[in-house]
Amino acid sequence: MLDLKPGQLVRSLAGRDKGKHYLVLQALDNKYVLLVDGRRRPVDRPKKKNKAHLQHYERKAEFEEPFDPDRVTDNQVIESLKRLAPISGDSEEEV
């Protein structure tokens, strides 16, 4: 199973949110993570998603270390996604 870290960029491969980019807020266990995008999924209402339904990227948001999910704001998430997520229309290769 994927070893996803908080702040890491991922893209949904399945479900109604297919193709949408998120940041990992927290790993719950070996199977599930909590995801945020700062808008539809703000930090106070993260999405629980199966790791098997995610494409991961080696890109990671640059927040204060150690990463503290309680101190991250929606604006920080939005700005990080703008910097990290591939631009729509580009060919997205798996990393």
C-alpha positions in Angstrom: 0.0 0.0 0.0 1.1 3.6 -0.6 3.0 5.4 2.1 1.3 8.8 1.9 2.7 11.7 4.1 0.8 14.7 5.3 1.1 17.6 2.8 1.6 15.3 -0.2 -0.2 16.0 -3.4 -2.6 13.2 -4.7 -5.2 12.9 -7.4 -8.4 10.9 -7.1 -8.6 7.9 -9.6 -12.1 6.8 -8.6 -15.4 8.1 -7.4 -17.4 11.3 -8.1 -14.2 13.3 -7.5 -12.2 11.5 -10.1 -9.4 13.6 -11.5 -9.5 16.1 -8.6 -6.3 17.1 -6.7 -6.0 17.1 -2.9 -3.4 17.4 -0.2 -3.1 14.6 2.3 -4.1 16.0 5.7 -3.6 12.8 7.8 -3.0 9.1 7.3 -5.7 7.2 9.3 -4.3 3.7 8.9 -2.8 1.5 6.2 -5.9 1.8 4.0 -7.4 5.3 4.4 -6.2 9.0 4.4 -8.0 12.3 5.0 -7.8 14.7 2.1 -8.4 18.5 1.8 -8.6 21.0 -1.1 -9.4 24.1 0.9 -12.8 24.7 -0.9 -15.2 21.8 -1.2 -13.2 19.9 1.3 -11.9 22.4 3.9 -9.5 21.5 6.7 -12.4 21.2 9.2 -14.3 18.7 6.9 -11.7 16.5 5.2 -12.6 13.6 2.8 -11.9 10.1 3.8 -10.5 8.2 0.8 -9.1 4.7 0.2 -5.3 4.9 -0.7 -5.9 2.4 -3.6 -8.1 5.1 -5.3 -5.3 7.7 -5.4 -2.4 8.6 -7.6 0.4 10.0 -5.6 3.0 12.6 -6.6 6.4 13.2 -5.1 5.4 16.8 -4.6 4.7 18.0 -1.1 3.3 21.3 0.3 5.9 23.3 2.2 4.4 24.0 5.6 6.2 24.4 8.9 7.9 21.2 10.0 6.7 19.1 11.6 3.4 19.1 9.7 0.6 19.9 12.1 -2.9 19.3 10.6 -4.4 21.5 13.4 -2.5 24.6 12.2 -3.0 24.4 8.5 -5.5 26.8 7.0 -7.7 26.5 3.9 -5.9 29.4 2.3 -2.6 27.6 2.7 -4.1 24.5 1.1 -5.5 26.4 -1.8 -2.2 28.2 -2.5 -0.2 24.9 -2.2 -2.5 23.2 -4.7 -2.1 26.0 -7.2 1.6 25.6 -7.0 1.8 21.8 -6.9 -1.0 20.5 -9.1 -0.4 20.0 -12.8 -2.2 22.4 -15.0 -5.4 21.0 -16.6 -4.9 19.8 -20.2 -1.3 18.7 -19.7 -0.6 15.1 -20.0 -0.4 13.8 -16.4 2.1 10.9 -16.1 2.2 8.7 -13.1 5.0 9.5 -10.8 
